[in-house]
Amino acid sequence: MLGNGKQDKKNAEFVASCVFAFRCRKPAIGMKMKGGKNISNQPIIFNITYTPWKLKSNATPEERKKFERERPYYEMSDGGNNIYKYMTADRKLNGENSKSEMRDMISYFEKSTGVFNGDGFISQEELKEIQERAKADKILWHGFISLNEEMSRKIDMPEKCMRLVKRTFGEFFRDMGLDPKNMDLICSLHKDKPHHLHIHFWFAEKEPKCKYRKKELEYRHKGKIEKAVIDRMHVRLNAFIDERTDKMYMTRNEALRELKRITFPKSIVSEDEVRKELIALAKAIPKDASFFYSKKDMLPYREQIDKTVNRLMLFDKRARKADRKFYERLSGLQRKIDELCEPTKSGNYYSIDPQNITLIQELEEDYKRRQGNIVLRAVKNIKPEIFERKYRHKVNDNRLKRNLAISHRKVGKLIGGFLSSFGEESEYLSRDYCNRLQEIEEEMKAEREQQKTQETKVSRYDYGKE
């Protein structure tokens, strides 16, 4: 890829000046920043920077010299010293166990390369392909995710790291305007700092897919990442390490399961009203439409789909209760994010703009989408069984009567199946759900007490040292 002078000057900035990071250099444990905020208590540090493929035309000799040294390092063309060698160094992977014969961490890598991504361990063949593609004229991003001592247990094994990467990096790439399927990503877990376990990562585009002024496709020109994208990634990472977030997802899934297995005791609306809503929706949607809530075909019918979901909630007490629990859990997460965005309350020394955080909106939209899909699956089965008159019939047409009776019977069975009863299994599910809610309350209480204890210790340590 070759660029013109003005574009090169704008986009191919020197690596030393192109750092855009949610970054804080970590001092020794216990050191404090301005304002008395203890860095060692920060849950997550997310650091990311990039290396351009070409220097700007007016780069100084010192910049050129540094670029010539660092570009081969990050594109892994230097066989003796490169980012991959650093990521897989024995002392980094194993920490205190690096000198022992039993390399505890390497045993997880199944005789592979020592690196992984969200899909699992990376094989030798895959790594060779990544290293070959890295030599192309494109931007290379790299950085690390570091957790404090309390949270380090969340990533103390590669499998846990893979789960974190899979949950967070896909959305991060989309926020950057990149296709997650077109990304080479390698990660490694470093244990050389037991109190701050950290994941090093490196990623780049596989193939050029951006369209600029030229006709042919190019790699992305812009390496700098917007602050809003960094903010969302930070909240995404914090949400992942918070155990209560996983339980919120469980609550969401339970609400969806209850809607799937909806029944009719103590209904606010009648079964006939629900049947009419489902049949009206089935008649309104064309046969050749794609019966998925997120598809463009459903855009004109989403309001009607949402209305049908609301009718079902009013019809079924148990589903209504599960739905209410999900939104209560969602409100709790919103309060946590609000606290995270206020440095004085959270102890976070990085300022996050609340307007950049769309996690709650995304969760709610995903929940509504799944609710809509549950209804649409039922509607898709009902629609072919609805008999619609294509021409005028006689008043006492026996064939018409027979077709209507068959249609009514089939549609009734399908709707009855959709409005199925709970059974004994639902009772066990409800009991298990209540137990998990109690565990969440106990965890929240324990965390608050622990935080108060830490604040007391810090205040005693700092007393008289100003």
Beta strands, then each sheet from edge to edge (+ up, - down):
strand 1: 44-51
strand 2: 116-117
strand 3: 120-121
strand 4: 140-147
strand 5: 183-190
strand 6: 198-205
sheet 1: 1+ 4- 6+ 5-
sheet 2: 2+ 3-
end
